[in-house]
Amino acid sequence: MEDTDHSTTEYRLHRASGAEPSRFARIRSRWWFKLIAWAALAAGIGAFLLWFLFARGLPSVDQLKTYEPPLPTNVRSINGEPIHTFARERRVELSYDEYPPLLVRAYMSAEDKTFFQHHGVDFPGLIRAAAEGIIKGRTPRGTSTITQQVAKNLLLTNEVSYVRKIKEAILAWRIENALTKQQIMELYLNQIFLGRNAYGVEAASHAYFDKDLDQLKLSQMAYLAILPKGPANYDPERDTERALDRRNWVLGEMLKNDFITRPQYQEAVAEPLGTVSRIEQSEDDQQQVGGYFIEAVRRQLVDKFGDNSQDGPHSVYAGGLWVRSSLDPTLQKYAQEALRDGLVRYDRGRGWSGPMRQVEINDGDWQRALVGTHVGLDYRDWRPAIVISIDGGDAQIGFGDGSTGTLPRSGATMPVRGKGGAAFDALKAGDVIAVSPSGSGFSLESIPRVSGGLMVENPTSGRIMAMQGGFDSRIQSFNRAIQAQRQPGSTIKPIVYSAALEQGMTPATMIQDTTFCVYQGANLGQKCFKNFAHEGGSGAHTLRWGIEQSRNLMTVRAAAQTGMEHVVDMIQRLGVSREKYPPYLSYSLGAGETTVMRMVNAYSTLVNHGQKLTPTLIDYVQDRRGQVIWPDNWRACDGCNAPDWNGKAMPRPVSHSKQVVDPLTAYQMVHIMEGVIQRGTGVRLRSLDRPMVGKTGTTNGPTDVWFMGGTPQMIGGVYVGYDNPRNLGGYAQGSSIAVPIMKQFFEQALKDLPKVPFRAPSGIRMVKIDRRSGRPVFGVWPTDEPLAPVIWEAFKPENAPRRAARRDDDQRAAPKKAAPTRRESQGDSDFLQREGGIY
C-alpha cells in the first residue's frame, strides 16, 4: 500500500512538470508564431540600425526652444533715433501674432498646405519623392514640410540625399513633439533666406518692396511666398515672367485651399510685381549719417563683443544689440559740411586730382560696375558717375540709378594736377569721377587731396557728439580724427603754460620774448629757437600775451624755467600722449605726435576744471532683450528724464573722474584762452559774440594747421594737412585755414544755444591788472573792449597781487563827480556775481 501511494505521487509530479514546455513547444512550432518572432526581430534590428545610422548624433530639438536667430546690431543717435545697422544677414524678428494671417496662408499654399494637420512629415509626399528618385535616377527634392525645412535650416546641412531626408523626418517628428505649430511657423518665417541678403519675411518685405509686412498687398505676399524654393530663380528684374507665373500659381493654390475669395484672386493676379530695384536698395544702403563716427563705433563694438556668433552671444553681426551712441546728427551735419567746405576751399584751383576709382566694365554693364565700387558722395550737388565712353568732345557718363548724362570737354578743362593738360584728355572708360550739374550737361569736380579731421566733444561728460575723419568715408576710409598721428604745433602751448601756472607762475608773470638757445651736447651742439616766420624777439611780456600771440621764444623759456619734466608730465596727464614724452624743449612747441581726439579731450579737461574726461562714442549697449550689458555696472540716472522740476535737488549722475589738473590752474588757462579769441590768433571767432576759448597751431613747413577751442557747451578741434605730410604753402596758418572751418561749424552749432560763461572754481581771485605790464591797477574799471588796457585776470589765492596802497587811493585817482555812478561803486565781488558768481 505504501509502495502504491508513492508511485502515484511520483507520476503526478512528472506530469505537472512536463506539461507547460510541451504546450509552448507546440505554439512555437506554429508558422504564425515564427512570422511574428521574425518580424519583431527585424523591427528591433531595424530600429537599432535606424538609430545607429541616422538618429545617433542628431542635434537636440530642445535647443530650438531657446533658439535665437542672428540679428543685426542697431545704432541710435544721442536722441534715440535709429541711424545705422550692422548686418550681414538682414533680419527683423517677429512673433507669430505679428505675421498677417494671409501671409501665413500664402506660405502654406506654396510650401505645405496641410501644415496644421500633419505631425511634421508628409508621408505620401516622401513616398512619391523616393519613387521619383528611384525611377528617374536622381536625388529627391521638394516635398519637405515646413517643419522639415526648419529642421534642415536650423539643425542640419543643405546636403541633398536620402540620408538627409531621413534625418529631416526624424527631427521633424521630434520638433512637432517639442513645439507648437505656431512656434514652428514663427521659426520658419524668421529664419528663411529670401534673397537680397534678407533673412526672414519682414526683412524681405523691406528688401523687395520697401514696406512693413502689414502694408503689403496680397499679390506681394504671394511673391514673397515663392522665394524659399530659390530666390535667384524668381529675380524680379531678370526673370520677371517666371516670377509672375509662380506668384500667380501660389494665388491659385490659395484659392483652391479656400484661403482667399475669387474677387481677391482676380485682383491680385492683375497686379504687377511692384518690387523696388536692387540698385535702389544699394543706393539706400549708402545713405548714412556720420560714416567715420559709425565705423569707429563698429570697431569698438567688435573689440568688445566680437564679430560673429562664434565670438559670443552679443556679437556685432549676430547678437541683436541696441547701441545708444553720443552722435548728434545735426552737429554731425554741420561738422561734415564745415570740414568739406574748408578742404575744397583750400584745394580749389590746384587742378584735377584724378578719378576716385578705376574699374572694368564687363559686357557693357556699367551700372553694376559703378554700384560695386560702393563709392558714395553727398557733397552739395556732386554725384559719383562712371565714364561709359568718350566720343569726340563729349564723354558719356552713367549714374547709380541707371540714368546717363553728358560731360562735355568744356566741363573738364581744369589741368591734371602734377601733369598738366586738360582733365578731359585724361578721362577713360571705367573712371569713377565726381560731377555736378552744369547747364544741360555736367561739369567735372575734383576730390581734394588735402585732408584732415574734425571732432566735437561735450566738455562736461566726454561724449563725442560729431566726428569727420576726411572728405567722405566712402572715398577715404582712414579716419584722421582718431587714427592720424600728427604734430599739434602751437595747440600744445596752453598745456605747457598750464604746467608753468601749476609750478608758481601767474598769467601776469613777465617772460622775455628774446632769443633762447640751449646746448644739446657735443654731438648736437647748440640749438636756438625762433618765433613763427623767424620773427625776432620783442622784449618782456606777460604769460597771457605769450599765449594770445603764440610766441615760441616765450614758450620754450617758460618750459625751461618750469622744467620739462613737469611739462611732459602735464601733457601725459591731460591724455595728449599715452606715454610720457622725453623731456626735450622741442616738445613744448608741439614736436610730439598726437590725434585730434586726444587734443580735443585735453582742452575739454581744462574746461572741466581739470577733471579727467574719457572720450566716448557709446553711451551704453543693450542686448536683444533690452538689458544693458555695457558699460559694466551701468546705472540709469533716476529722475534725469522727469518732465518737470519736483522742487527737490537736481538729480546728477555720480562722477568718479580723477582730478588731473588743479582746478584753479585749469580755469586760469581757460580765462587766458578767452583772450586768444578776443585779441589773439583766434580773433576771427570774436564775431560770434559769446564766451569762447581757443588756440591755433601751425607746424613746421607748414605741414599741418590746427585750431582747438569752443564754449562751455562744446569743444571742437580740427587739423588740415596731407596724409603724406608736405608743405601746405607759406601762407597757410591755423588762423587762416583751420579757424574758418571751426567758425563755419560754430556759427550753425551755437546759433540756438544760450550764451554761457566759463564758471570759475571756488578760490579764484579776479584782479584788475594792466594788460601789458601785468601790474595791478586801481581806480580804473575794465571794459568789454578787446584791446582795453585794463582787464580782469584770474589768480590763485597764494599769488594774487596784494594792495599795499591806502584805502583812499582809488578816490584820489578817480575823477571827481557830484554823484558817483553805479558803475563806479561796483567792486570785484559785484563783477563776479554779475558774471555768474564763483563756483
Summary of the structure (lengths in Angstrom):
residues: 839
radius of gyration: 39.6
end to end distance: 132.3
largest distance: 168.0
contacts: 2691
relative contact order: 0.07
helix: 42%
strand: 16%
